[in-house]
Amino acid sequence: MRLSYESLGTHGIISLILSGLIMVATLGIGILYFGANVYKLARESDHKSDEDIDVLLVPGAALVDDGIQPVYQTRLDRAASLVRNGYAKKILLSGGCTPGNTVSEANRGATYLRNSGVRDDQIMLEEQSQHTMQNMVLASRMLGSDQESLIAICSSRTHLYRCQVFARFCGIRASLCAAETDLISGVGLWKRLLIEAAYVHWFYTRKVLGFSFS
């Protein structure tokens, strides 16, 4: 997902600036704390499921010229595998149409899943969201209050902690399923951990300020 002023709004911009100021004032203590949580969940999360999942929620990832990129493809491959092997009944793809594209992430993902052997009646679409919080807000509305369903979120390992925090805020009780088989270390990993920690820090800043999420 690509963030823009239109998707963030005034409250989003204000809380983002304040979050940055707080990081500087606290010498990055909050970033270290959230970064450790991101890393722990990324390392320990399983890529399989021991339960029969009713709905597997898959957040979208940015398309490039309407094309699926490796991050999103990995999530879709894992979701398709879980459905084909009987671990999940349905997949809820969440992701709208971002700038530079003509189709939604969910729509393009659905085409990929069909080509991977997933039936139409096993695919649900949410095509309005522009970022992870909106993924969870709009998915929660689609899922309703039926908490008898077993829900799991399938996403990239470093994205799982943010998904978990946002899902709980939106009232979604879900287990987690890692898209990648293993966590790959390297410079890219630490950059991603920092970015994810910053997103969560920003979320809590906005929450403390009492700003709404949509």
N, C-alpha and C positions, 0 to 999 in steps of 0.2 A: 504494500500500500504506500502511496505517496501522499505526504501531508501537504496541504495548501492552506492559505488563509481562509478560503471558503469552507474547507472541511473542519478547520479548527475553531473559527469564530473569535470574537473579541476575548471571551473568557479564556479560551485556549491559549491565546497569545500572551495575555497578562500572566496566567499561571506558569507558562513556559519561562517567561523572563524572571519571575520570582523564584522559580525552581533553580534556575541558573545562579541567581544571587545567593540563595541558601547554600548551594553546593560550595561556592567560593568561601562564604562566611564560615562554614563548618569544616573547611579543609578537606572536603570530599568524603567525610565519614559515612554519610548516607549512601553514596555511590559504592563504597567498599562493602557495606552491609548488603545492599541489594545485589551487587555483583556476585557476592559469595552465594546468595540464595539462587541466583540464576544458574551459576556453575554447578551447584549441588544437584539441582533438579535435572539439569542437562545431562549430567554424568550418570545419575541413578535411574532415570526413567526407562521403562521397558519399551521395546518396539513391538511387543506382542500383547495379547490380552488373554487373561484366564477366565473372562466372563463373556457371556453372550450380550453384545452391545446392541441396544435398540437403535440408537442414532449416533453416528460418528460425525462430529462437527469438524470440518476442515476449513480453517481460515484461508482466504486467498492470499496471493502474493503478486506483486506488480507484473503486469504483462509488458512486453516491449513490441510495439507494432502489432498488437493482437496476438503475439506469440507467447507461449508458456516458457518460463525460464526454469533453470535447474532446481531452484529452491521450491517452487510450486510443484514441479514435476515429481520431486521426491515425496512430497506430501500426498499427492494423488496416487502415486504408485503404491504407497503403504496402505492407503484407504482401499484401493481396489483389491489388493491382496487380502485384506481382512474380510472384505465382503465375499470374495470368491471362495475363501476357505471357511466360510460360515461363522466367523467371529463377530460380524456386524450385519445387521439387517438393512439399514439405510444409511446413506451419506448425505449430510447437509452441507452443501458448499456455500460459503458466505464470502461475497466480494462483489463490489460494483464496478462500474466502468470508470477508469481513471484517465486523466489527461493523456492524450497521445494515442488512445485506443478507441475502437468503435464497438467493442463488445465487452460485456462484464467478465470479471475474473471467474465468477461462478458459471456463466454460460460456457466459456471456453473450457473450464475444468470439466463440465458435464460432457462435452464432446470427447475430451480425452478419456474420461472414464468409460463411456460407451465403447470407444475403440479398444478399451482394455478388458472388455467382457462384462461390464456392469450394466444391468438392465435399467430401462427408463424408470420403472416403478420403484427402483432402489435409490433414486437420486432426488433430492430436494434442493431447491435453489433460493437463495437470498441475494438479490442483485442490487441493493441500494447502498450498502456500507462502503466507506472510504478508508477506514483504518480499523485497528484491532478492537478498540472499544466499541465502535459501531457494529463490528462483527458480533460481539457478545450481546449488545443491547437488542439488536434486531433478531438475532437467533433466539434469544430468550422469549421474545414475543411470538415467534413461530412455534416454539416448543411448548409455550403456555405453562400452566401450573401442574402439568402431569408429572409429578416427581416419582411416579412408579417406574417410568422409563429409565433404563440404564443408558447414560450418556457418556461419551468419551470424546476428548478433544485430541485430534491428530495434527501435530504441527512440528516444525523444526525444533530440535532439542533446545537451542538457546532461546526460542520463542515461548517455550512451554510455561515458564514462570510468569511471564506477563499475561499469557492466556488464563492461567489459573487465578491470578489476582483479579483480573477483570471479570472473569466468569463468576467468581464468588460474589463480587460486588453486584452483579446483575441477577443473582439468585439462581445461577446454574450450578447444580451439583454434578460434577463430572470427574471421571478418572482421566488420566493422561496417557497418551500413546506417542512415542517418539517416531518421527518419520524416518530418520536415519537409523541404521543398525547400531552404529557406534558413534561416540563423540570424537570428532577429529580435531586434534590439537594443532597449534600453530599461531602465527601472528593474527590471522583472520579471526580465530576464535576469541582472542582477547579484545579485539576491536568490537566484535559482536556482543560480548559480555558487557562492555562499557556502554554501548548504545542501549542495550536492554535495561541495564540498571538505571540509566538516565530516564528512560520512558516510565519506569515504575516510580522513580523519585518524583517525576513530573505529575503522575497520577495522584500520588498522595498529597502533593502540594495543592493540587486543584480540589481534592476532596476536603482538605482542611479549610480551604477558603470558602467552601460551601457552594461552589459552582456546579451547575448541573452537567450531566453527560448525556450525549445523544448520538 
